Amino acid sequence: MGFLWDLNQNLKIHTVQTDANRANYKADKAGRKALASLESVERLTLIVRAMWKLIEQHTDLTEDDLIKTVRKIDLMDGKLDGKFKPDAGPVTCQNCGNKVHSSQLKCQFCGKEIVNQNVFEKVRL
């Protein structure tokens, strides 16, 4: 009888350890994703600050002009909420010229990789 009880306890311990390992893996993965998101935000913040500095130095635009434009872009989705939701419409394949959904990595017509034309994605530091 003691053998079966020990076997059952060992099975329960193994199950709990497996669950804990899965939870640790998921937590590590979430942490890596959060860090990648933070790095992306920091990179975009740097790019935007550099762009604004260039605009200030080479044009007559003011902070008021910037604020008005930010509000205008923010309202494109119908809500003034401080968020930008990029257009998820089709993009044009640079190779064959066909329209491809923006979530595609390759053109379904010619198989070539879809080149992201977003300037914020092109800048790598």
C-alpha positions in Angstrom: 0.0 0.0 0.0 2.9 2.4 0.8 4.4 1.9 -2.6 1.3 3.0 -4.4 0.9 6.0 -2.2 4.6 7.0 -2.8 4.1 6.5 -6.6 1.0 8.7 -6.5 2.8 11.4 -4.5 5.8 11.3 -6.9 3.4 11.7 -9.9 1.7 14.7 -8.2 5.1 16.2 -7.5 6.2 15.7 -11.1 3.0 17.3 -12.4 3.5 20.3 -10.1 7.1 20.7 -11.2 6.1 20.4 -14.9 3.4 23.1 -14.4 5.9 25.3 -12.6 8.4 24.9 -15.5 5.7 25.8 -18.0 4.8 28.9 -16.0 8.5 29.9 -15.8 8.9 29.5 -19.6 5.8 31.6 -20.2 6.9 34.3 -17.8 10.4 34.4 -19.5 8.8 34.7 -22.9 6.5 37.5 -21.7 9.4 39.3 -20.2 11.4 39.1 -23.5 8.4 40.4 -25.4 8.0 43.3 -23.0 11.6 44.2 -23.3 11.4 44.1 -27.1 8.4 46.4 -26.9 10.2 48.8 -24.6 13.2 48.9 -26.9 10.9 49.5 -29.9 9.2 52.4 -28.1 12.6 53.9 -27.1 13.9 53.6 -30.7 10.7 55.3 -32.1 10.9 58.0 -29.5 14.5 58.7 -30.5 13.5 58.9 -34.2 10.6 61.2 -33.5 12.7 63.5 -31.4 15.3 63.6 -34.1 12.7 64.3 -36.8 11.2 67.1 -34.8 14.6 68.7 -34.2 15.3 68.6 -37.9 11.9 70.1 -38.6 12.4 72.9 -36.1 15.8 73.7 -37.5 14.9 73.7 -41.2 11.3 75.0 -41.3 9.1 77.7 -39.7 6.8 75.1 -38.1 6.0 75.5 -34.4 5.0 73.2 -31.5 1.5 74.4 -32.1 1.6 73.2 -35.7 2.9 69.8 -34.4 0.1 69.5 -31.8 -2.5 70.4 -34.4 -1.2 67.7 -36.7 -0.9 65.1 -34.0 -4.6 65.7 -33.1 -5.6 65.5 -36.8 -3.8 62.2 -37.2 -5.2 60.9 -33.9 -8.7 61.7 -35.1 -8.3 59.7 -38.3 -9.9 56.7 -36.6 -12.7 58.8 -35.2 -11.4 59.0 -31.6 -9.1 61.5 -29.9 -7.5 59.0 -27.7 -3.7 59.5 -28.1 -3.4 56.3 -30.1 -2.5 55.6 -33.7 -3.9 52.6 -35.5 -2.0 52.0 -38.7 -3.9 51.3 -41.9 -3.9 47.5 -42.4 -4.9 47.8 -46.0 -3.1 46.2 -49.0 0.5 47.0 -50.0 2.0 46.8 -53.4 4.5 44.1 -54.1 7.8 45.8 -55.3 8.5 42.9 -57.6 5.3 42.2 -59.5 3.1 45.2 -58.6 0.2 43.1 -57.3 -1.7 44.2 -54.1 -0.9 42.0 -51.1 -2.4 42.2 -47.6 0.0 44.1 -45.3 0.3 41.2 -42.8 1.8 38.9 -45.5 5.6 38.3 -45.4 5.7 37.2 -49.0 3.8 38.0 -52.1 1.2 35.3 -52.9 1.6 36.0 -56.6 5.4 36.0 -57.2 6.8 34.7 -53.8 9.1 37.7 -53.2 9.5 39.1 -49.7 7.3 42.1 -49.0 9.4 45.1 -48.2 8.0 47.2 -45.4 8.0 50.8 -46.6 7.4 52.2 -43.2 10.3 54.5 -42.4 10.1 53.7 -38.7 10.8 50.1 -39.5 13.7 50.9 -41.8 15.8 52.8 -39.2 18.1 50.4 -37.4 20.5 51.6 -34.8 
